[in-house]
């Protein structure tokens, strides 16, 4: 017969093994996943195992524990990784070297002289910004030179060289590229939600958020990646042209490691059935859902049978881990089913080709906007829906109607 100590040992081993394969899973999710395997553990127990593993790694590497700071573990100002200048302003140094030294490698001191400033702290920060965008190459002997990317923008040979160069620079800049990839095809969220995302996920210090936002917006606008629509800022999706499919796949896999899924988890699709929207299910939504690791379900295709259809829709929504709602055309049935999902406090990935079809009181929730005139719209939407499904599972507050109490 297994002793209590043996049972505790087996539980801890199961928790450690699960955390090893799902390092970003939250304590509650780990406990729920293990419960489905018949292993009962409490959330605080998972947290204790995680804490002990962290201390063990720290001792192994000789690291010392540091006291908690007022920023709750978030990076401080001197740890900011994002470029502190916009993508266009960061071209000043490579332009000066190109204009006054024919683009040849030079020392930092010479570069400052070409720019007309001193080699002080601000100049060093500007050099760092230019490097993060890929405008400067750092060479041996502490020399720098304008990169081929900078020359593409400063000395364009083709009509699209300048805009393509700016986009390449933005899409490799730390933090800025991450924010772009997360919100492409969407409106940038309100300050509260954007600040939480960039500080929690992308290493932007809280006290540098205002500075980061200015750099982000200026850079995206310069690169033609931002569209102002009234008081909204739409992030233009150029993933098919500028972001490799391997990069998108890696991003989806990374998101997948942060959530806990089982083989029985479903994603319920709420959409009009009439053409062309009905065709999107097999061409876009089902592949996207399967790419995210869930089983796709739709009322007419998967659960319609004998009995009351609304009872079955209710059961399908209630059983779903997450939903996708196609709101284009303001279909009454879609909004009714969306209301049921919100009443159940289910995370929903909202999708529309027309911003006017999204009710005002839902526009604070993340919405994917697509353009059917874009030749790549289907693949872009498929990848984006897969990403947002996983993101909604990991951070349900981004995809639920806040203020709705859990049903009894």
Beta strands, then each sheet from edge to edge (+ up, - down):
strand 1: 106-107
strand 2: 136-139
strand 3: 143-146
strand 4: 226-229
strand 5: 232-235
strand 6: 266-270
strand 7: 295-298
strand 8: 322-326
strand 9: 348-352
strand 10: 367-369
sheet 1: 1+ 3- 2+
sheet 2: 4+ 5-
sheet 3: 7+ 6+ 8+ 9+ 10+
end
